[in-house]
Amino acid sequence: MTFLKNEKKIILSLVDAPKSYVDGEIAEKISVFFKRKVLIDFISIPLEKFLNPIRDQYNSTEILKYFIFNHPIENEDKNCLIVRKDLFIPILTFVFGEAHLNGNYCIVSTHRLCERFYKRVPDTKIFRKRLLKEIVHELGHTFGLTHCINDLCVMHNSFTIEDTDRKKEYFCEECFSELDDLL
């Protein structure tokens, strides 16, 4: 893709995940939802620095801090870091992702989006649906959207994989209207 110098974009930054996770339909839908070009990038982050050996999980807040400091972007761009590692924040058992509200950065983990994690047969279609929902959710936060009470809205909080599966990949009318105003 060719980008104009000042064109607003969303960057999907893959650390330890293959391009096939986000190319094609996922990138296209994100572009449509947020009215921006989508760029897929590969970056290197020493994720092992952020491992909590007691939990055997990675601190998403600390990864985001490192990411922001070491991978600056244009002022209006959004950057979603995608990792395979199991993420946590100290007050929760795990997180599917984390974002800076009204910021430029977010992170999404694919670890618990895979059927394999739940000891079920892998299903690429289910995985890609879940990944799209979580990326859209976290990017929604970077645009200023907060959690929605509508459990079918992509901005509804997911505490379990069933929550993620229940919600749609798109915004409810209220969140869509709010996002449209923000864009």
C-alpha positions as CSV (number, residue, x, y, z in Angstrom):
1,M,0.0,0.0,0.0
2,T,1.1,3.5,-0.6
3,F,0.4,6.1,2.0
4,L,0.4,9.9,1.8
5,K,2.7,11.6,4.3
6,N,-0.2,13.1,6.3
7,E,-2.8,10.4,5.8
8,K,-4.2,9.0,9.0
9,K,-3.7,5.3,9.4
10,I,-4.0,2.3,11.7
11,I,-0.9,0.2,12.0
12,L,-1.3,-3.4,13.0
13,S,2.1,-4.3,14.5
14,L,2.9,-7.9,14.7
15,V,5.5,-9.1,17.2
16,D,5.4,-12.9,17.2
17,A,2.3,-13.4,15.1
18,P,2.1,-14.1,11.4
19,K,0.7,-11.6,8.8
20,S,-2.0,-14.1,8.0
21,Y,-3.7,-13.3,11.4
22,V,-4.7,-9.8,10.2
23,D,-4.4,-9.5,6.4
24,G,-7.4,-9.7,4.1
25,E,-10.8,-9.4,5.6
26,I,-9.7,-8.3,9.1
27,A,-7.6,-5.4,7.8
28,E,-10.4,-4.4,5.3
29,K,-13.1,-4.4,8.0
30,I,-10.9,-2.3,10.4
31,S,-10.3,0.1,7.6
32,V,-14.0,0.4,6.9
33,F,-15.0,0.7,10.7
34,F,-12.5,3.4,11.4
35,K,-12.3,5.2,8.0
36,R,-8.5,4.8,7.8
37,K,-6.0,3.0,5.8
38,V,-4.5,-0.1,7.5
39,L,-0.8,-0.9,7.4
40,I,0.6,-4.2,8.6
41,D,4.0,-4.0,10.2
42,F,6.4,-6.4,11.9
43,I,8.3,-5.2,14.9
44,S,10.7,-6.6,17.5
45,I,10.0,-6.2,21.2
46,P,11.9,-8.2,23.9
47,L,8.7,-9.7,25.3
48,E,10.6,-11.9,27.8
49,K,11.5,-8.7,29.8
50,F,7.8,-8.4,30.6
51,L,7.2,-12.0,31.8
52,N,6.0,-12.5,35.3
53,P,7.4,-15.9,36.1
54,I,5.0,-16.5,39.0
55,R,2.0,-15.9,36.8
56,D,3.6,-17.2,33.6
57,Q,2.0,-14.2,31.9
58,Y,3.2,-11.0,30.4
59,N,2.4,-7.5,31.8
60,S,0.4,-5.7,29.1
61,T,0.8,-2.3,30.6
62,E,4.6,-2.6,30.7
63,I,4.7,-3.9,27.1
64,L,2.6,-0.9,26.0
65,K,4.9,1.6,27.8
66,Y,7.9,0.0,26.1
67,F,6.1,0.0,22.7
68,I,5.1,3.7,23.0
69,F,8.6,4.8,24.0
70,N,10.4,2.8,21.3
71,H,8.0,3.0,18.4
72,P,6.7,6.5,18.1
73,I,4.1,7.2,15.4
74,E,2.5,10.2,13.7
75,N,0.1,12.2,16.0
76,E,-3.2,11.1,14.4
77,D,-2.2,7.5,13.8
78,K,-3.3,4.5,15.8
79,N,-1.1,1.5,16.5
80,C,-2.3,-1.9,17.6
81,L,0.3,-4.3,18.9
82,I,-0.6,-8.0,18.4
83,V,1.2,-10.7,20.4
84,R,0.6,-14.4,21.0
85,K,1.6,-14.1,24.7
86,D,-0.9,-14.5,27.6
87,L,-1.4,-11.0,29.0
88,F,-2.3,-9.7,32.4
89,I,-2.7,-6.5,34.4
90,P,-2.1,-6.8,38.1
91,I,-5.7,-6.4,39.1
92,L,-7.0,-9.0,36.7
93,T,-6.3,-12.7,36.1
94,F,-5.8,-12.0,32.3
95,V,-6.7,-9.5,29.6
96,F,-7.5,-10.0,26.0
97,G,-6.1,-6.6,25.4
98,E,-5.4,-3.1,26.7
99,A,-5.6,0.4,25.3
100,H,-4.9,4.0,26.1
101,L,-8.3,5.7,26.2
102,N,-8.1,8.6,23.6
103,G,-4.5,7.6,22.9
104,N,-2.7,6.1,20.0
105,Y,-1.7,2.7,21.2
106,C,-3.3,-0.6,22.2
107,I,-2.3,-4.2,22.5
108,V,-4.2,-7.5,21.8
109,S,-3.2,-11.0,22.7
110,T,-4.2,-14.0,20.6
111,H,-3.3,-16.4,23.3
112,R,-6.8,-16.9,24.7
113,L,-8.6,-16.4,21.4
114,C,-7.5,-19.8,20.2
115,E,-9.8,-22.8,20.7
116,R,-6.7,-24.8,21.6
117,F,-6.4,-22.8,24.8
118,Y,-9.8,-24.2,25.9
119,K,-8.7,-27.7,24.9
120,R,-11.0,-27.7,21.8
121,V,-10.3,-28.4,18.2
122,P,-8.6,-25.4,16.5
123,D,-11.0,-23.3,14.3
124,T,-9.5,-20.6,12.2
125,K,-12.8,-19.0,11.5
126,I,-13.7,-18.6,15.2
127,F,-10.2,-17.4,15.9
128,R,-10.3,-14.7,13.2
129,K,-13.7,-13.5,14.4
130,R,-12.5,-13.2,18.0
131,L,-9.3,-11.4,16.9
132,L,-11.3,-8.9,14.8
133,K,-13.6,-8.2,17.7
134,E,-10.7,-7.6,20.2
135,I,-8.8,-5.4,17.8
136,V,-11.9,-3.3,17.0
137,H,-12.7,-3.1,20.7
138,E,-9.2,-1.9,21.7
139,L,-9.0,0.5,18.8
140,G,-12.4,1.8,19.8
141,H,-10.9,2.8,23.2
142,T,-8.0,4.7,21.4
143,F,-10.7,6.8,19.6
144,G,-12.3,7.6,23.0
145,L,-15.1,4.9,23.2
146,T,-15.7,3.4,26.7
147,H,-17.3,0.1,27.6
148,C,-20.9,-0.3,26.4
149,I,-23.7,-1.9,28.4
150,N,-25.1,-3.5,25.3
151,D,-23.7,-7.0,25.5
152,L,-23.9,-7.4,21.7
153,C,-21.8,-4.3,21.0
154,V,-18.1,-4.8,20.2
155,M,-17.4,-2.2,22.9
156,H,-18.9,-4.4,25.6
157,N,-16.3,-5.7,28.0
158,S,-15.1,-9.3,27.7
159,F,-14.3,-11.1,30.9
160,T,-14.6,-14.5,29.3
161,I,-14.2,-15.9,25.8
162,E,-18.0,-16.5,25.9
163,D,-18.4,-12.7,26.2
164,T,-16.3,-12.2,23.1
165,D,-18.2,-14.8,21.2
166,R,-21.6,-13.3,22.2
167,K,-20.9,-9.8,21.0
168,K,-20.9,-8.7,17.4
169,E,-17.9,-7.5,15.5
170,Y,-19.4,-4.0,15.0
171,F,-20.7,-1.2,17.1
172,C,-24.2,-0.7,18.5
173,E,-26.1,2.4,17.2
174,E,-25.0,4.5,20.1
175,C,-21.3,3.6,19.9
176,F,-21.4,3.9,16.1
177,S,-22.9,7.4,16.4
178,E,-20.3,8.4,19.0
179,L,-17.4,7.0,16.9
180,D,-18.8,8.8,13.8
181,D,-18.7,12.1,15.7
182,L,-15.1,11.3,16.8
183,L,-13.9,10.5,13.4
